[in-house]
Amino acid sequence: MNMKKIPMRKCIACGVQKPKKELIRVVKNNENEVFVDFTGKANGRGAYICKDKACFDLAIKKNAFNRALETKIEDEVFEKLKERLDEHE
């Protein structure tokens, strides 16, 4: 029996490795739009974060999104991301 490999990803805030499905993916696409990718399949540079408010706030505080997505992210984008995460909970 062949065991299927579970893709693991690391949270950019707390650094904990978890299965990809347990994390939320934030993507920067070619047009430099930053958005939450609930499918996990959108094209672009992705960063993963725990489904946790504390991790989201920590990632903002540590500038982890800016580093991981290699771009300067505006505050209103963070507000939009936060709203999307609230809807998803």
Steps between C-alpha positions, in 0.01 A plus 500: 500500500640836395468773764409835348745772600333791681642835387628694801532877518639736761302787654681828426410636845559223755722273288302183579484242222152367427324318217424743217123452546515634857653831395367801310687602186554868419609565142667779307429457129676649195290818525629548858152436643508341843204282598395196702502183291256252654546252211877483546538492122524866394805601297757717669730512798335349807548537872330278756355600835315319780123543520557707810458871575812506716714365215352751256576791735848365570570467126404865450712609797803304374452623139488131407255556213723766342802269522325183387318663207799722409290816481384796710145430614272795578291517819168487313606166349554367854151625593352313202694185588379522860137535381536196273642298789213609727248386236676166465500412874 
